[in-house]
Amino acid sequence: MDKYGIGDRVKEAREAKDLTQLQLAEMMEVSEQTIGNIERGAKGTRLANFVKLCEILEVSADYILFGKK
């Protein structure tokens, strides 16, 4: 799995919703640093947070993980 591609798609989806990293972090109840780490591909996230991320950004898990719309 391409963690850098995942991070790029998370960032793209976040920006499409016109959210800052801080706003997304607050909605997910995580730190802004956590969002930055995900977007840079430095770290992953727990499954529960991944599901919440997809719901907030209104994208499918397939899109985030594999780039499939």
N, C-alpha and C positions, 0 to 999 in steps of 0.2 A: 504494500500500500504506500502511496506517495504522500508522505506527511506534509511536504511543502505544497503540493497541489491542493491538499485539503485546506491548508491554511490560506492559500490564495482564494479558494472558493468561499471560505468563511468570510474573509475580508470583503470580497466582491458582493456577497449577499448582504453583509452588514451595511456597506456603503449604499447599496441599492435601496435599503430601507431608511437611508439618511440618519443612521445612528452612529454615534461616536463609540469608541471602545469603552469609555466610562459608562455611557448609557446602557450598552449591552451588558456590561458587567453587573450593573445594578439590577437589571431585569432578571439576570440569571442568578443573582446572589452569590457572585464570585468576585475576585479582585480584578482590577483593570489589568494587572500584570498577567493574570491567567489568560485573559483574552489575547493579549499581546503574544504570549507564548504559543497559543493555539495558532494564531495567524502567521507567525514566523515558522511554524512547524517544529518548534523547540520541544513542545510537550503535547501530549494528548489530553483527553479529559475522560472522566467517568461516563459510563453509559447513560446514567440519569441526566447528567448535564448535557450530553450530546443530544438526547431527545429534546430537552428543553431548548437547546440552541436551534435545532431544526424548527421547532414550533414557533419560536419568537421570530426567526428570520423567514418563516413561511416557505421553507424549501424542503425537499425530500432528502432522506438519508442517502439515497443513491446519488443525488447530485453532489452532496458534500464529499462523499467517499470516493466516487468514481467519475464525477463530472457528467453524469447522465441526467438529462432534464426529464 
